[in-house]
Amino acid sequence: LEINTLAILPLIAKPHHPRSIEAATKYFLTQAAASALILFSSMTNAWHTGQWDITQLTCPTSCLILTTAIAMKLGLVPFHFWFPEVLQGCSLTTGLLLSTVMKLPPITLLYMTSQSLNHTPMVIMAILSAALGGWMGLNQTQTRKILAFSSVSHLGWMSIILIYSPKLAMLNFYLYVLITAAVFLTLNSIKTLNLSTLMTTWAKTPALSAMLMLTLLSLAGLPPLTGFLPKWLIIQELTKQDMAPAAVIMALLSLLSLFFYLRLAYCATITLPP
Amino acid sequence: MALAVMLLNSASFHAGCCRHKVLLSLRGPLLANSKLYSSYRRPGAEPAKKLSWQNADFSFKKGIDHLKTQLSLLKKETQDYLKGPSGHQISQHLLEQTKVLWQFRSQEDLNKWIISSDVEIGGKSKVYIKLGRNNQAALLYGTLNTEAPRDGETKYSGYCSMRSRPAVGSFNRKKYYDWSNFNTLYLRVRGDGRPWMVNIYTDPYFSHQKDDLYSYFMFTRGGPYWEEIKIPFSKFFLSSRGRVQDNQHPIWLDKTLGFTIGDKINGPFQLEIDFIGLLNDRAHREEFAYEAYDKN
């Protein structure tokens, strides 16, 4: 985790612009605090139970601290404030790395420790992430911030099912990584940083913008596309686990993010700018 | 080089406390809070008669009124958020190519700007602003005097400036302008042939960068005809406390705050401004006018 964090910092700060330095600082501070909390949780567990292995936490305080620490690492609500600003301050390629690769170690840790995570905070954070990721992404015009909020809401989906079926969370994560990588790389090749620039891409690369539309709708989770699969399985698993209201709320909240994905797809493909 | 000489002569932000003093004057009557930097009080600054904590007003009714205004501002902000980015429809944001930021048609528009001169540091320039004929423009006029104040510290003097007030939202939070759709600053002015310096302040995250400004020059013709001056944002260079920096980078436009005009030569001056706006000049392809690669 630490090697990952330290390695990505120079990448974020590479353009020596105050905004990039700001992003790197914010990233470093939150990740360092979260790492310290992870160590702290395993330390308190060792103090209370003598067990140093982080995958076998039994002390409730340690479990809670670990849950919050990984939420900070990932960017789950209410620890999501750094994420859009950091993504806005770095280039699109670095943003890709931050959203996909940098999420892998914390998700792996979550997968390994899924049995010792607190249920209630996790579910609350997941629902809030889906809500806030959708709600705050609505009025954004910078593409990087939109993708940051989409990441937050997808993480909400991943974390709600983590306790019941970690494999589904991993499936969601892998598919999310694939689709998000496609979106980031597309945006990188057409060099769009805000919505107005996105509107002129149909003239430059019509095929690419058509694919971008499909990829964005897949991120939104529309049925014939791949992105629907994890959502469907998660809702099914949640109803099996007797959490039907949570499933309904998550499904409704994903409509908010559908709105801004549709807006992105609309700008990229469906409209003709003057 | 000539650029540095002009900058040093203008000395518009030579004393870093000036801008803070002006900004503080928005908050309260206390102008001379030079304790922020040093205990030396500049000749033009008023003596600190009342300490800032003695200025606090504990009137209950005023507090309730203030709370009511802030809550109504918050309500308006929420409604704007529901409409779209910065209160307008998204279609407006996507399609706009020009935008008028400040237009001078009434006293209210004039109140959005603060004028200041080197009187703050003890100089002798005078500057005034008023509405022009038929309320169609703002007239910024006065006399510039480059005689430096005799305090042993200041070498250069002689500046007058007009700064826009930073936008505040509800509960005095900072509001940013998002100029990322545009790439040119567009001013309709009628000057008297003198050069002006246009500064843009972007809100920095680090306090080390609180003095850095992006500046460029505006050369006016003296004629009776109005001029439309376009300054692309790629031409703005970075300076900090008046000194041009070595490492330049292009201005990022998603967090701008204010706008300053400053002047340089001894004598009377006059500038009429009709409006200040933004333009998205699609023919302007330059990204940044200065070298940005690593030297040595």
Chai-1 contact restraints between the chains, C-beta under 6 A:
chainA,res_idxA,chainB,res_idxB,connection_type,confidence,min_distance_angstrom,max_distance_angstrom,comment,restraint_id
A,H17,B,H249,contact,1.0,0.0,6.0,A-B,restraint_1
A,P18,B,P204,contact,1.0,0.0,6.0,A-B,restraint_2
A,P18,B,Q209,contact,1.0,0.0,6.0,A-B,restraint_3
A,R19,B,W252,contact,1.0,0.0,6.0,A-B,restraint_4
A,E22,B,Y205,contact,1.0,0.0,6.0,A-B,restraint_5
A,N139,B,Y81,contact,1.0,0.0,6.0,A-B,restraint_6
A,N139,B,P85,contact,1.0,0.0,6.0,A-B,restraint_7
A,T141,B,P85,contact,1.0,0.0,6.0,A-B,restraint_8
A,T141,B,H93,contact,1.0,0.0,6.0,A-B,restraint_9
A,N194,B,S180,contact,1.0,0.0,6.0,A-B,restraint_10
A,L195,B,L94,contact,1.0,0.0,6.0,A-B,restraint_11
A,S196,B,L94,contact,1.0,0.0,6.0,A-B,restraint_12
A,S196,B,N181,contact,1.0,0.0,6.0,A-B,restraint_13
A,M199,B,L94,contact,1.0,0.0,6.0,A-B,restraint_14
